[in-house]
């Protein structure tokens, strides 16, 4: 579980690079041709870029949540194993 948690944590961190890069890909009407602006391609492009940015942000959040839950479950299993071992040891005495 801990190795899976680490893998999900890495996946969450790996989302940050592309997520940060999306901000640099912003295009305004001034950066596009008159033809593109007249047909609102700048707004369409920005809507698509924003949607991808939102999806990557949510993916990073969900990946981190999965990692945290796996870590929590691993700690609980470890705690339960220690308690059970103690009870078995006490029963044998």
VENJO-V657361 format. One line per field, one symbol per residue. ss: DSSP state (h for helix, s for strand, l for the rest). phi: phi as a letter, one per 30 degrees, with the letter a starting at -180 (. if undefined). burial: + if it has 16 or more other C-alpha atoms within 10 Angstrom, else -. Layout:
ss: ???
phi: ???
burial: ???
This chain:
ss: lhhhhhhhhhhhhhhhhhhhhhhhllllhhhllhhhhhllhhhhhhhhhhhhhhhhhhhhhhhhhhhhhhhhhhhhhhhhhhhhhhhhhhhll
phi: .dddddddddddddddddddddddcdbceddcdeeddechddddddddddddedddddddddddddedddddddddddddddddddddddddc
burial: ----+++++-++--+---+-----------------+---++---+--+---+--++--++-++++++-++----------------------
